[in-house]
């Protein structure tokens, strides 16, 4: 039950005398270990990709801000504003992904509470 809810730290004791049951327990333990490793890789990947996006987005945003101080045609000003708006939007999305990744890595337990509907 715990594994189905994402708790891959579960293991079964292998004190059984029946070989098939013992093998099933061992297979289960190997499976949970592999699932945990996969989960860690996935979380690290999301965090790493987010960090890799953040640097070039910040560079584009910085250079675009420098362009705002220059004398530009109305069309160029419009393009600069669009670039700045969208880089700030992307920067916010990357920040949210990083925050989500941090929250997932901390495995914050949720407290279930029964509430009355009326």
SULGI-V290556 format. One record per residue. RES is the residue in one small letter. D_LAST is the distance of its C-alpha to the last C-alpha in whole Angstrom. Layout:
BEGIN
RES:D_LAST ; RES:D_LAST
END
This chain:
BEGIN
x:31 ; x:31 ; x:34 ; x:32 ; x:29 ; x:32 ; x:33 ; x:37 ; x:38 ; x:38 ; x:41 ; x:42 ; x:45 ; x:48 ; x:49 ; x:49 ; x:53 ; x:52 ; x:53 ; x:51 ; x:48 ; x:49 ; x:50 ; x:47 ; x:45 ; x:48 ; x:47 ; x:43 ; x:44 ; x:46 ; x:44 ; x:41 ; x:44 ; x:45 ; x:41 ; x:41 ; x:44 ; x:43 ; x:40 ; x:42 ; x:44 ; x:41 ; x:40 ; x:43 ; x:44 ; x:42 ; x:42 ; x:46 ; x:46 ; x:44 ; x:46 ; x:49 ; x:48 ; x:47 ; x:51 ; x:52 ; x:49 ; x:50 ; x:54 ; x:53 ; x:51 ; x:54 ; x:57 ; x:55 ; x:54 ; x:58 ; x:59 ; x:57 ; x:60 ; x:62 ; x:64 ; x:62 ; x:63 ; x:60 ; x:59 ; x:59 ; x:57 ; x:54 ; x:55 ; x:54 ; x:51 ; x:50 ; x:51 ; x:49 ; x:46 ; x:46 ; x:47 ; x:44 ; x:42 ; x:43 ; x:43 ; x:39 ; x:39 ; x:41 ; x:39 ; x:36 ; x:37 ; x:39 ; x:36 ; x:34 ; x:37 ; x:37 ; x:33 ; x:34 ; x:37 ; x:35 ; x:32 ; x:30 ; x:27 ; x:24 ; x:21 ; x:18 ; x:15 ; x:12 ; x:9 ; x:6 ; x:4 ; x:0
END
